[in-house]
Amino acid sequence: MTRIPTHYNDGTPVPKGVLDEITEEVFEVFGGCTVEGPGRGIWGDDEGRVYSEDSFRLEVACERGQYAEARETVLRIGRRLGQKAMYFEVRYFDGVEILDVPPKPRRRKKRET
């Protein structure tokens, strides 16, 4: 289970189409999912910045063997949405983690010759 924010960190709303694409991708990987919400949450980062945001709860059922794939899916969603961290919960197995989301790799500009 994770939370999908309704807004980017700069306050810009995440387009509904992007949220729909994320849900479709999760369905393709895990064969189903449940989306509930939105709900409101608040958390603070290591630098002391406080985030208060609305998000949807996204839940999937999967086998233990899919743990790494589920974790990577949450990180991929976080990168796509420009998040610093993502909530990741695995019931009856590993509990709750706050995953630090590595930034997207920067594209190198082509050098003109």
C-alpha positions in Angstrom: 0.0 0.0 0.0 1.1 3.5 -0.7 -0.3 7.0 -0.9 -0.5 8.8 -4.3 -0.4 12.6 -3.8 -3.0 14.8 -5.6 -0.5 17.6 -6.0 3.2 18.0 -6.9 5.5 19.5 -4.3 5.1 22.9 -5.8 1.3 22.8 -5.3 0.4 22.1 -8.9 -2.4 19.6 -9.1 -1.5 16.2 -10.6 -3.7 15.8 -13.7 -6.4 13.2 -13.4 -4.9 11.5 -16.5 -1.6 10.9 -14.7 -3.4 9.4 -11.8 -5.3 7.2 -14.1 -2.1 6.1 -15.9 -0.5 5.2 -12.6 -3.5 3.1 -11.7 -3.4 1.3 -15.0 0.3 0.6 -14.7 -0.2 -0.9 -11.3 -3.1 -3.0 -12.6 -0.9 -4.3 -15.4 1.9 -5.3 -13.0 -0.2 -6.8 -10.2 -3.5 -7.7 -11.9 -5.6 -5.4 -9.7 -5.7 -2.6 -7.2 -7.9 -0.5 -5.0 -7.9 3.3 -4.9 -9.6 5.1 -2.0 -9.7 8.7 -1.0 -8.5 11.3 -1.1 -7.4 11.6 2.5 -5.2 14.3 4.2 -1.8 13.7 5.8 1.1 15.6 7.2 4.7 14.7 7.5 8.1 16.4 8.0 11.3 15.8 6.0 14.9 15.6 7.4 15.4 19.3 6.7 12.4 20.3 8.9 10.0 21.2 6.0 6.5 20.2 6.8 4.2 18.8 4.1 0.5 18.8 4.4 -1.2 17.1 1.5 -4.1 15.2 0.1 -3.5 11.8 -1.4 -5.2 8.7 -2.6 -4.6 5.3 -0.9 -3.4 2.8 -3.5 -3.5 -0.9 -2.4 -2.6 -4.1 -4.1 -2.5 -7.7 -3.1 0.6 -9.6 -4.1 2.8 -12.6 -3.2 5.9 -12.2 -1.0 8.0 -12.9 -4.1 6.7 -9.6 -5.6 8.0 -7.5 -2.7 10.9 -6.0 -4.6 8.7 -5.3 -7.6 6.1 -3.6 -5.4 8.8 -1.5 -3.7 10.3 -0.5 -7.1 6.8 0.4 -8.4 6.3 2.8 -5.5 9.7 4.4 -6.1 8.9 4.7 -9.8 5.6 6.5 -9.0 7.5 8.8 -6.6 10.0 9.7 -9.3 7.3 10.3 -11.8 5.5 12.7 -9.4 8.7 14.4 -8.2 8.3 13.2 -4.6 11.1 13.3 -2.0 9.7 10.2 -0.2 6.9 7.7 -0.5 4.9 5.8 2.1 5.2 2.0 1.5 3.4 -0.6 3.6 3.4 -4.3 3.4 0.9 -5.9 5.7 1.8 -9.1 7.5 5.3 -9.1 6.1 7.6 -6.1 6.4 5.5 -3.3 7.9 5.9 0.4 7.0 8.8 2.1 5.3 9.3 5.7 4.2 11.2 5.3 0.9 13.6 8.0 -0.1 12.9 8.7 -3.8 16.1 9.2 -5.8 15.8 12.1 -8.2 15.3 11.4 -11.9 18.6 11.2 -13.8 19.3 14.4 -15.6 19.5 14.2 -19.4 22.7 15.2 -20.9 22.5 17.9 -23.5 24.0 17.0 -26.9 27.1 18.8 -27.7 27.2 20.5 -31.0 30.2 19.8 -33.1 
